[in-house]
Amino acid sequence: MSNLRLINETEITSSVSSVDITDVFSADFDIYKITSQAVSSTAELGTRLRYINSSGSVISASNYDYARLVLYTYSSFGEGRATNQDHQPAFFGTSDVAPEGTSAVAYIFNPFSSSSYTFAINQTMSVGNGNEFPTKYIGVFRQTTSITGFRAYASTDSFDTGTIFRTYGLSVT
């Protein structure tokens, strides 16, 4: 029996700037896996993340911290980090215009718990201007609130047809 249970699959069928994936985090699991394939419609696509609390509100408080290492295949590696942000930037990767896109595998830890922070790790593969660049990412949301979902949204462009987000619960017993 698999330790992964598919909870939700959301496929974009028309151009949208954001998608809310609600009611995927619960007391059933402590660890969640999110996979994504994102396609931009006409311009650069930077895919951001915000959490959704148990009241259904998208959380834009400045409690998101992150660090990332960008493993450029065409130049020296880069890194970035910031605290007190109102979102997790480039969480699902960045890309240029279609047909270039991004893919990501993320793990979210303890989102439903109202007594601990929510942590995330992920890996992305992005393509821009014909160049590939994988990214390693860590993040923490510094609020002790029960989180039940997330919003994926584009920084400048829109998600286009073919963008897919899948959320799994991961059993460790």
N, CA, C and O of each residue as an XYZ file, in Angstrom:
692
protein
N       0.836     -1.176      0.000
C       0.000      0.000      0.000
C       0.883      1.243      0.000
O       1.882      1.308      0.717
N       0.511      2.211     -0.798
C       1.283      3.430     -0.924
C       1.147      4.307      0.314
O       0.105      4.319      0.969
N       2.206      5.038      0.625
C       2.163      5.993      1.719
C       1.602      7.335      1.274
O       1.416      8.228      2.100
N       1.328      7.494     -0.022
C       0.769      8.736     -0.552
C      -0.704      8.541     -0.883
O      -1.095      7.539     -1.481
N      -1.513      9.519     -0.483
C      -2.932      9.502     -0.859
C      -3.240     10.802     -1.597
O      -3.066     11.894     -1.056
N      -3.701     10.668     -2.837
C      -4.086     11.849     -3.611
C      -5.321     12.464     -2.972
O      -6.353     11.810     -2.823
N      -5.198     13.736     -2.596
C      -6.303     14.446     -1.960
C      -7.012     15.348     -2.962
O      -8.237     15.469     -2.943
N      -6.231     15.982     -3.841
C      -6.821     16.934     -4.772
C      -5.969     17.027     -6.025
O      -4.741     16.973     -5.962
N      -6.634     17.168     -7.165
C      -5.969     17.482     -8.429
C      -6.725     18.637     -9.046
O      -7.926     18.540     -9.294
N      -6.030     19.723     -9.292
C      -6.643     20.912     -9.880
C      -5.922     21.214    -11.178
O      -4.715     21.458    -11.188
N      -6.670     21.197    -12.274
C      -6.111     21.511    -13.586
C      -6.719     22.811    -14.096
O      -7.934     23.002    -14.043
N      -5.877     23.688    -14.582
C      -6.319     24.968    -15.128
C      -6.778     24.744    -16.564
O      -6.044     24.187    -17.380
N      -8.000     25.185    -16.864
C      -8.553     24.993    -18.205
C      -8.718     26.295    -18.974
O      -9.082     26.280    -20.150
N      -8.455     27.418    -18.319
C      -8.432     28.716    -18.992
C      -7.496     29.624    -18.202
O      -7.203     29.355    -17.037
N      -7.039     30.673    -18.818
C      -6.046     31.559    -18.208
C      -6.582     32.212    -16.929
O      -7.627     32.863    -16.946
N      -5.849     32.030    -15.813
C      -6.212     32.641    -14.530
C      -4.948     33.128    -13.839
O      -3.872     32.559    -14.022
N      -5.085     34.191    -13.036
C      -3.917     34.722    -12.340
C      -3.676     34.045    -11.001
O      -2.574     34.123    -10.458
N      -4.705     33.374    -10.455
C      -4.518     32.660     -9.187
C      -5.481     31.492     -9.113
O      -6.502     31.451     -9.799
N      -5.126     30.551     -8.268
C      -5.999     29.398     -8.015
C      -5.938     29.091     -6.525
O      -4.856     28.988     -5.947
N      -7.102     28.945     -5.911
C      -7.195     28.571     -4.502
C      -7.488     27.085     -4.410
O      -8.455     26.590     -4.990
N      -6.649     26.387     -3.682
C      -6.832     24.954     -3.465
C      -7.160     24.803     -1.990
O      -6.286     24.891     -1.128
N      -8.438     24.572     -1.721
C      -8.945     24.621     -0.352
C      -9.246     23.231      0.187
O      -9.410     22.269     -0.564
N      -9.313     23.156      1.507
C      -9.716     21.945      2.219
C      -8.881     20.720      1.847
O      -9.413     19.624      1.671
N      -7.568     20.919      1.729
C      -6.674     19.792      1.445
C      -5.831     19.399      2.654
O      -5.390     18.254      2.743
N      -5.598     20.324      3.587
C      -4.838     20.029      4.793
C      -5.816     19.784      5.932
O      -6.757     20.552      6.132
N      -5.586     18.706      6.678
C      -6.492     18.347      7.778
C      -5.694     17.620      8.861
O      -4.470     17.517      8.781
N      -6.393     17.129      9.854
C      -5.759     16.365     10.933
C      -5.354     14.963     10.473
O      -4.704     14.237     11.224
N      -5.726     14.574      9.258
C      -5.416     13.232      8.762
C      -3.926     13.006      8.522
O      -3.442     11.881      8.642
N      -3.192     14.078      8.182
C      -1.769     13.962      7.868
C      -1.004     15.123      8.495
O      -1.561     16.194      8.733
N       0.283     14.894      8.757
C       1.175     15.960      9.215
C       2.059     16.470      8.081
O       2.577     17.585      8.139
N       2.227     15.635      7.040
C       3.082     15.976      5.904
C       2.268     15.867      4.619
O       1.509     14.918      4.420
N       2.445     16.859      3.758
C       1.743     16.885      2.475
C       2.748     17.081      1.356
O       3.741     17.794      1.507
N       2.477     16.445      0.246
C       3.301     16.602     -0.953
C       2.458     17.331     -1.994
O       1.316     16.953     -2.253
N       3.026     18.373     -2.584
C       2.350     19.096     -3.658
C       3.246     19.028     -4.888
O       4.432     19.353     -4.820
N       2.677     18.605     -6.007
C       3.397     18.643     -7.271
C       2.703     19.651     -8.171
O       1.491     19.851     -8.096
N       3.492     20.275     -9.016
C       2.898     21.237     -9.947
C       3.627     21.218    -11.274
O       4.822     20.931    -11.355
N       2.874     21.533    -12.304
C       3.385     21.825    -13.633
C       2.696     23.119    -14.025
O       1.472     23.154    -14.147
N       3.456     24.171    -14.222
C       2.845     25.472    -14.527
C       3.275     25.949    -15.901
O       4.433     25.819    -16.299
N       2.307     26.504    -16.612
C       2.526     27.054    -17.947
C       2.057     28.498    -17.928
O       0.975     28.792    -17.418
N       2.864     29.412    -18.482
C       2.457     30.817    -18.540
C       1.684     31.072    -19.824
O       1.836     30.349    -20.808
N       0.850     32.112    -19.803
C       0.054     32.395    -20.990
C       0.799     33.260    -21.990
O       0.846     32.913    -23.170
N       1.386     34.377    -21.565
C       2.023     35.258    -22.544
C       3.341     35.865    -22.097
O       4.087     36.370    -22.936
N       3.652     35.836    -20.826
C       4.852     36.533    -20.341
C       5.525     35.708    -19.255
O       5.161     34.556    -19.023
N       6.508     36.305    -18.592
C       7.206     35.626    -17.505
C       6.225     35.226    -16.419
O       5.299     35.968    -16.089
N       6.440     34.053    -15.875
C       5.556     33.529    -14.843
C       6.373     33.247    -13.587
O       7.242     32.375    -13.592
N       6.098     33.972    -12.527
C       6.671     33.705    -11.220
C       5.537     33.195    -10.349
O       4.547     33.900    -10.153
N       5.662     31.986     -9.824
C       4.548     31.363     -9.110
C       4.730     31.492     -7.614
O       5.679     30.947     -7.049
N       3.839     32.199     -6.979
C       3.906     32.486     -5.546
C       2.932     31.624     -4.764
O       2.010     31.031     -5.324
N       3.157     31.567     -3.445
C       2.303     30.771     -2.563
C       1.884     31.608     -1.372
O       2.689     32.331     -0.784
N       0.610     31.499     -1.027
C       0.076     31.986      0.244
C      -0.800     30.882      0.808
O      -1.416     30.122      0.061
N      -0.851     30.797      2.122
C      -1.687     29.791      2.765
C      -3.100     30.321      2.987
O      -3.336     31.529      3.018
N      -4.026     29.385      3.138
C      -5.424     29.704      3.424
C      -5.753     29.106      4.788
O      -5.529     27.917      5.017
N      -6.285     29.929      5.698
C      -6.568     29.444      7.043
C      -7.906     28.713      7.113
O      -8.635     28.636      6.124
N      -8.217     28.180      8.288
C      -9.429     27.371      8.461
C     -10.710     28.175      8.307
O     -11.787     27.593      8.172
N     -10.616     29.497      8.325
C     -11.783     30.348      8.066
C     -11.965     30.611      6.572
O     -12.939     31.244      6.165
N     -11.036     30.129      5.764
C     -11.117     30.326      4.322
C     -10.463     31.598      3.829
O     -10.601     31.949      2.657
N      -9.748     32.301      4.706
C      -9.088     33.549      4.321
C      -7.665     33.289      3.836
O      -6.928     32.505      4.433
N      -7.295     33.950      2.756
C      -5.927     33.883      2.258
C      -5.062     34.765      3.159
O      -5.383     35.931      3.392
N      -3.962     34.198      3.663
C      -3.132     34.896      4.644
C      -2.050     35.694      3.931
O      -1.170     35.131      3.281
N      -2.130     37.025      4.065
C      -1.137     37.901      3.443
C      -0.297     38.643      4.480
O       0.362     39.631      4.155
N      -0.318     38.173      5.720
C       0.500     38.779      6.777
C       1.979     38.568      6.461
O       2.341     37.617      5.768
N       2.811     39.437      6.958
C       4.255     39.373      6.691
C       4.948     38.387      7.627
O       5.811     38.768      8.418
N       4.561     37.115      7.529
C       5.121     36.061      8.366
C       5.754     34.928      7.558
O       5.973     33.837      8.084
N       6.044     35.181      6.292
C       6.654     34.172      5.431
C       8.151     34.444      5.326
O       8.562     35.549      4.973
N       8.965     33.435      5.633
C      10.419     33.520      5.489
C      10.856     32.425      4.518
O      10.219     31.375      4.435
N      11.937     32.668      3.788
C      12.400     31.651      2.853
C      13.893     31.816      2.576
O      14.492     32.857      2.845
N      14.462     30.757      2.035
C      15.817     30.780      1.486
C      15.824     29.836      0.301
O      15.177     28.789      0.323
N      16.561     30.216     -0.737
C      16.613     29.350     -1.912
C      17.992     29.402     -2.548
O      18.713     30.396     -2.460
N      18.324     28.304     -3.184
C      19.559     28.172     -3.941
C      19.160     27.874     -5.379
O      18.475     26.888     -5.648
N      19.593     28.730     -6.302
C      19.272     28.555     -7.715
C      20.499     27.973     -8.402
O      21.575     28.572     -8.400
N      20.320     26.802     -8.985
C      21.422     26.058     -9.583
C      21.442     26.309    -11.092
O      21.105     25.424    -11.879
N      21.832     27.501    -11.482
C      21.846     27.860    -12.901
C      22.730     26.897    -13.682
O      23.823     26.549    -13.236
N      22.258     26.469    -14.840
C      23.055     25.587    -15.688
C      23.954     26.375    -16.623
O      24.799     25.793    -17.303
N      23.785     27.690    -16.668
C      24.489     28.521    -17.640
C      25.357     29.603    -16.990
O      26.008     30.373    -17.696
N      25.374     29.670    -15.655
C      26.227     30.641    -14.960
C      26.422     30.186    -13.523
O      26.015     29.084    -13.155
N      27.036     31.020    -12.725
C      27.266     30.681    -11.317
C      25.941     30.529    -10.577
O      24.942     31.158    -10.924
N      25.955     29.688     -9.559
C      24.766     29.503     -8.734
C      24.393     30.821     -8.060
O      25.241     31.686     -7.840
N      23.112     30.955     -7.738
C      22.641     32.140     -7.036
C      21.858     31.740     -5.805
O      21.410     30.600     -5.686
N      21.698     32.662     -4.905
C      20.895     32.380     -3.726
C      20.125     33.622     -3.328
O      20.491     34.748     -3.665
N      19.052     33.382     -2.604
C      18.238     34.480     -2.108
C      17.580     34.072     -0.810
O      17.345     32.889     -0.561
N      17.290     35.046      0.002
C      16.596     34.779      1.258
C      15.956     36.059      1.735
O      16.425     37.158      1.437
N      14.884     35.906      2.475
C      14.202     37.077      3.023
C      13.311     36.642      4.180
O      12.870     35.495      4.255
N      13.066     37.570      5.059
C      12.148     37.351      6.174
C      11.030     38.375      6.083
O      11.128     39.371      5.366
N       9.965     38.106      6.827
C       8.834     39.032      6.937
C       8.209     39.388      5.590
O       7.867     40.544      5.339
N       8.067     38.390      4.735
C       7.419     38.576      3.435
C       5.926     38.294      3.563
O       5.492     37.678      4.536
N       5.138     38.741      2.587
C       3.699     38.465      2.622
C       3.315     37.291      1.711
O       2.134     37.073      1.443
N       4.312     36.537      1.238
C       4.101     35.356      0.414
C       5.433     34.598      0.303
O       6.482     35.093      0.714
N       5.363     33.389     -0.262
C       6.575     32.645     -0.607
C       6.819     32.885     -2.097
O       6.065     32.363     -2.918
N       7.849     33.660     -2.483
C       8.068     33.975     -3.895
C       8.639     32.795     -4.676
O       9.406     31.991     -4.145
N       8.253     32.707     -5.939
C       8.763     31.683     -6.859
C       8.672     30.275     -6.268
O       9.505     29.417     -6.559
N       7.667     30.049     -5.446
C       7.564     28.771     -4.742
C       7.403     27.596     -5.700
O       7.966     26.526     -5.467
N       6.648     27.784     -6.762
C       6.464     26.732     -7.758
C       7.311     26.974     -9.002
O       7.058     26.372    -10.045
N       8.317     27.849     -8.907
C       9.243     28.118     -9.997
C       8.909     29.382    -10.771
O       7.929     30.069    -10.484
N       9.745     29.671    -11.757
C       9.532     30.807    -12.656
C       9.810     30.343    -14.080
O      10.562     29.392    -14.294
N       9.207     31.010    -15.043
C       9.466     30.637    -16.433
C       9.222     31.807    -17.357
O       8.738     32.864    -16.953
N       9.569     31.584    -18.599
C       9.338     32.519    -19.677
C       8.000     32.179    -20.335
O       7.178     31.469    -19.757
N       7.794     32.682    -21.524
C       6.544     32.417    -22.247
C       6.459     30.965    -22.676
O       7.476     30.291    -22.838
N       5.228     30.489    -22.858
C       4.997     29.129    -23.336
C       5.755     28.934    -24.649
O       5.817     29.871    -25.444
N       6.322     27.780    -24.907
C       6.046     26.527    -24.224
C       6.918     26.266    -23.006
O       6.855     25.180    -22.429
N       7.730     27.235    -22.604
C       8.539     27.033    -21.413
C       7.648     27.052    -20.181
O       6.594     27.688    -20.174
N       8.079     26.353    -19.144
C       7.251     26.279    -17.948
C       8.057     25.891    -16.740
O       9.287     25.955    -16.747
N       7.354     25.485    -15.697
C       7.992     25.097    -14.445
C       7.382     23.797    -13.947
O       6.269     23.429    -14.324
N       8.115     23.124    -13.109
C       7.561     21.985    -12.372
C       8.158     22.031    -10.972
O       9.265     22.531    -10.771
N       7.414     21.507    -10.014
C       7.875     21.562     -8.628
C       7.372     20.355     -7.854
O       6.330     19.777     -8.165
N       8.139     19.993     -6.843
C       7.731     19.012     -5.843
C       7.999     19.667     -4.497
O       9.140     19.995     -4.170
N       6.932     19.853     -3.715
C       7.051     20.523     -2.424
C       6.505     19.625     -1.319
O       5.601     18.822     -1.548
N       7.059     19.769     -0.133
C       6.546     19.092      1.057
C       6.194     20.161      2.088
O       6.998     21.045      2.385
N       4.992     20.066      2.623
C       4.502     21.009      3.625
C       4.352     20.237      4.932
O       3.751     19.163      4.953
N       4.893     20.779      6.021
C       4.910     20.092      7.305
C       4.024     20.808      8.322
O       4.165     22.013      8.532
N       3.129     20.083      8.941
C       2.257     20.537     10.033
C       1.372     21.742      9.695
O       1.216     22.628     10.536
N       0.796     21.805      8.507
C      -0.006     22.996      8.199
C      -1.280     23.105      9.035
O      -1.712     24.214      9.351
N      -1.882     21.988      9.395
C      -3.165     22.020     10.105
C      -3.004     22.297     11.596
O      -3.955     22.703     12.263
N      -1.803     22.077     12.114
C      -1.554     22.267     13.549
C      -1.638     23.742     13.921
O      -1.031     24.596     13.274
N      -2.397     24.027     14.969
C      -2.502     25.406     15.449
C      -1.518     25.680     16.587
O      -1.595     26.717     17.246
N      -0.590     24.742     16.814
C       0.383     24.937     17.886
C       1.825     24.954     17.376
O       2.760     24.980     18.176
N       2.015     24.938     16.059
C       3.377     24.992     15.514
C       3.389     25.773     14.207
O       2.351     25.962     13.572
N       4.567     26.221     13.820
C       4.725     26.898     12.544
C       4.585     25.885     11.406
O       4.728     24.680     11.615
N       4.307     26.379     10.214
C       4.235     25.543      9.014
C       5.538     25.690      8.249
O       5.946     26.800      7.908
N       6.192     24.560      7.979
C       7.457     24.547      7.256
C       7.264     23.958      5.872
O       6.334     23.184      5.646
N       8.135     24.320      4.949
C       8.069     23.787      3.593
C       9.476     23.601      3.041
O      10.383     24.383      3.328
N       9.638     22.558      2.249
C      10.836     22.372      1.436
C      10.354     22.041      0.030
O       9.303     21.424     -0.143
N      11.113     22.446     -0.959
C      10.738     22.048     -2.305
C      11.913     22.110     -3.253
O      12.980     22.636     -2.940
N      11.673     21.550     -4.424
C      12.605     21.599     -5.534
C      11.805     22.011     -6.757
O      10.687     21.537     -6.959
N      12.365     22.884     -7.565
C      11.689     23.274     -8.792
C      12.640     23.104     -9.966
O      13.861     23.084     -9.808
N      12.052     22.983    -11.134
C      12.804     23.036    -12.383
C      12.113     24.078    -13.239
O      10.933     23.949    -13.564
N      12.852     25.103    -13.597
C      12.298     26.201    -14.376
C      13.068     26.348    -15.678
O      14.218     25.924    -15.789
N      12.412     26.960    -16.665
C      13.054     27.251    -17.934
C      12.719     28.688    -18.311
O      11.553     29.080    -18.333
N      13.744     29.459    -18.604
C      13.571     30.840    -19.047
C      14.591     31.182    -20.107
O      15.780     30.906    -19.940
N      14.150     31.770    -21.177
C      15.035     32.114    -22.302
C      15.816     30.906    -22.804
O      16.967     31.029    -23.222
N      15.175     29.731    -22.759
C      15.812     28.511    -23.232
C      16.814     27.914    -22.271
O      17.458     26.917    -22.598
N      16.963     28.496    -21.089
C      17.916     28.000    -20.098
C      17.185     27.341    -18.937
O      16.153     27.829    -18.475
N      17.732     26.231    -18.479
C      17.146     25.515    -17.344
C      17.812     25.975    -16.051
O      19.008     26.264    -16.015
N      17.003     26.035    -14.987
C      17.597     26.334    -13.687
C      16.759     25.715    -12.565
O      15.671     26.193    -12.246
N      17.294     24.636    -11.973
C      16.640     24.047    -10.803
C      16.861     24.913     -9.574
O      17.821     25.679     -9.497
N      15.953     24.776     -8.617
C      16.028     25.542     -7.376
C      15.735     24.632     -6.188
O      14.847     23.782     -6.258
N      16.466     24.805     -5.119
C      16.178     24.179     -3.824
C      15.657     25.276     -2.913
O      16.191     26.385     -2.914
N      14.623     24.984     -2.137
C      13.886     26.032     -1.435
C      13.500     25.537     -0.049
O      13.108     24.381      0.109
N      13.606     26.394      0.950
C      13.054     26.120      2.275
C      12.243     27.334      2.697
O      12.568     28.464      2.334
N      11.193     27.097      3.460
C      10.371     28.207      3.905
C       9.692     27.893      5.224
O       9.513     26.732      5.593
N       9.321     28.944      5.922
C       8.557     28.792      7.156
C       7.500     29.886      7.191
O       7.751     31.031      6.814
N       6.322     29.511      7.649
C       5.262     30.476      7.891
C       5.147     30.619      9.395
O       4.742     29.681     10.081
N       5.500     31.786      9.913
C       5.631     32.010     11.347
C       4.320     32.499     11.974
O       4.257     33.598     12.525
N       3.304     31.688     11.884
C       2.056     31.893     12.614
C       1.590     30.530     13.102
O       1.755     29.523     12.414
N       1.015     30.507     14.279
C       0.444     29.262     14.782
C      -1.060     29.331     14.530
O      -1.852     29.637     15.422
N      -1.415     29.041     13.306
C      -2.814     29.037     12.900
C      -3.072     27.780     12.089
O      -2.163     27.263     11.439
N      -4.265     27.297     12.121
C      -4.622     26.101     11.368
C      -4.807     26.456      9.899
O      -5.650     27.283      9.549
N      -4.018     25.828      9.054
C      -4.040     26.084      7.611
C      -4.706     24.892      6.926
O      -4.373     23.739      7.198
N      -5.648     25.188      6.038
C      -6.390     24.112      5.365
C      -6.176     24.089      3.859
O      -6.625     23.156      3.193
N      -5.499     25.096      3.305
C      -5.273     25.119      1.868
C      -4.226     26.135      1.493
O      -3.528     26.676      2.351
N      -4.119     26.395      0.188
C      -3.132     27.356     -0.295
C      -3.616     28.028     -1.574
O      -4.457     27.506     -2.306
N      -3.057     29.191     -1.809
C      -3.293     29.919     -3.061
C      -1.984     29.923     -3.840
O      -0.939     30.296     -3.309
N      -2.045     29.511     -5.088
C      -0.936     29.665     -6.022
C      -1.311     30.831     -6.919
O      -2.403     30.857     -7.486
N      -0.411     31.794     -7.049
C      -0.740     32.926     -7.908
C       0.483     33.410     -8.661
O       1.621     33.216     -8.236
N       0.220     34.036     -9.777
C       1.278     34.493    -10.667
C       1.681     35.909    -10.309
O       0.833     36.748    -10.006
N       2.981     36.171    -10.344
C       3.470     37.506     -9.998
C       3.186     38.514    -11.104
O       2.888     39.671    -10.809
N       3.269     38.113    -12.356
C       3.061     39.063    -13.450
C       2.097     38.560    -14.511
O       1.332     39.356    -15.056
N       2.103     37.305    -14.816
C       1.291     36.765    -15.896
C       0.179     35.902    -15.321
O      -0.182     36.051    -14.153
N      -0.355     35.019    -16.116
C      -1.423     34.115    -15.687
C      -1.014     32.674    -15.952
O      -0.213     32.386    -16.841
N      -1.587     31.775    -15.153
C      -1.446     30.356    -15.441
C      -2.290     30.054    -16.675
O      -3.392     30.581    -16.822
N      -1.779     29.221    -17.543
C      -2.509     28.899    -18.761
C      -2.996     27.441    -18.710
O      -2.648     26.683    -17.805
N      -3.795     27.084    -19.686
C      -4.295     25.724    -19.824
C      -3.127     24.743    -19.767
O      -2.089     24.959    -20.393
N      -3.306     23.687    -19.025
C      -2.257     22.691    -18.862
C      -1.542     22.770    -17.525
O      -0.768     21.875    -17.188
N      -1.786     23.820    -16.761
C      -1.209     23.930    -15.417
C      -1.960     22.975    -14.496
O      -3.191     22.948    -14.487
N      -1.216     22.196    -13.725
C      -1.819     21.193    -12.834
C      -1.158     21.260    -11.462
O       0.066     21.324    -11.354
N      -1.977     21.243    -10.422
C      -1.508     21.125     -9.036
C      -2.111     19.856     -8.446
O      -3.319     19.639     -8.538
N      -1.274     19.021     -7.843
C      -1.746     17.813     -7.168
C      -1.292     17.871     -5.711
O      -0.138     18.192     -5.427
N      -2.200     17.561     -4.794
C      -1.889     17.556     -3.365
C      -2.093     16.145     -2.829
O      -3.135     15.529     -3.051
N      -1.091     15.643     -2.127
C      -1.125     14.312     -1.548
C      -0.919     14.408     -0.041
O      -0.200     15.288      0.433
N      -1.539     13.517      0.706
C      -1.193     13.323      2.101
C      -0.145     12.241      2.183
O      -0.220     11.249      1.458
N       0.839     12.414      3.060
C       1.932     11.456      3.193
C       1.856     10.808      4.569
O       1.985     11.472      5.598
N       1.644      9.508      4.564
C       1.587      8.753      5.812
C       2.979      8.256      6.157
O       3.670      7.698      5.305
N       3.388      8.451      7.386
C       4.713      7.996      7.823
C       4.629      6.871      8.838
O       5.630      6.532      9.470
N       3.460      6.292      9.001
C       3.307      5.182      9.948
C       3.458      3.857      9.286
O       3.356      2.822      9.946
